[in-house]
Structures are given as structure tokens and as C-alpha cells.
Amino acid sequence: MTRAEGIIALSIVAIFALMIYDWARQGREWDAFKVAHHCHITAKVAGQAFNTITPSSNGGIAVGIGVTDEQTGWTCDDGITYFK
């Protein structure tokens, strides 16, 4: 492995580590918010599949398929329902 490849590999690992750290931090913040604001589950929304059609870079059409995550609705004492 060359020095440049090593730097690229290390950068990719660092980016993933930062993403995982941020995901965990957001989870901890949400958990603390739920407790502090007396949130309770009031809704569940199933994940859904969707299609996309966009122009492609070569002048054609690109077709894509995606899926949204299942979400839970949390109603809190501030009167707002948060979906996570």
C-alpha cells in the first residue's frame, strides 16, 4: 500500500468513526429529551418504498428505488409530536 492509499484509507475510517460517534451522540440527546419532556409513543409509521426518475449525466433517464425507515411518533409535554 502506498502512502497516499494509506492516507485515503485512514481518512475513510476516520469519517466512519465520526459518523458513528455523531449517531450515538444524537441518540443520547434524544433519550435525555424524552425523559425531560415526558414523551410517550402515540404513533407508528411503516417504512415505504418509493421510485425516483431523474435525468442522468449522459442525457438519458435514471430510475431509482428507495425505502424510508419505519418511524415512531413521540408526543411530548411541549405539545409537539416528534417522529424518530
N, C-alpha and C positions, 0 to 999 in steps of 0.2 A: 504494500500500500504506500502510495506516495504521500508526501507531507500535505499536499492540497486535498487529497482524498480523506486523509485523517482529520483535517480541519473541518471539512464538509460533514463527515460522519459525526464528529463531536458536536457540531452546530445543530444537526438534526436531533441528536439525543438531548441536547440542552433545551431545544424548543419543545420537545415532547414532555420533558420533565417540568418545564414551566407551565405547560397546558394542564398537566395532571395536578400540579400544585394549586393552580387557579381554580380548577374544577372542585377540588377538595375545600378550598377556602370559601367558595360560594356556597357549598353545601353546609359548612359550619355556620355561616352567617344566616342562611335560611332557617336552620334548626333553631338558632337563638331567637330569630324574629318570630317564629311560630310560637315559641313558649312565651315570649314577652307580650305578644299581641293576642294570646288566647285563640289561635287559629284552629279551625276544625274542618274536616273534609265535608264538602257539600256537593261535589260533582265529580264525575269521571268522564273523560272524553277519549274514545278509542282512537288509535292511530289510523291514518288513512293513506291510501296510495293515490298518487297523482301523476299526471303526464305533463310534460313540457314540450313545446315545439319552438325552436328559435332558429334564426339564420346562423349558418356555420361560417367559419372563416374562409372556406373555399367557394362560397356563393350558393351552396346547397342549403338543405334544411337538416337540422339536428333534432332528434327526438330523444327525450329522456324520461325516465321513470324514477319517482322518488317516493319516500314513505315518511310520514310525520310520526313522531313519538306519541305514545299514549300520555295523556296529561290528567293531573288531579287538580280539582278546584278547591282551594282553601279559603274559607271566609273568615276574616279576622275582625277584631273588635274595632277596627277603624272603618268598618263598613265596606271594605274592598274585598273582592274575590280575586285571589292570585292563582294563576294556573302554572303548575310546575310539572 
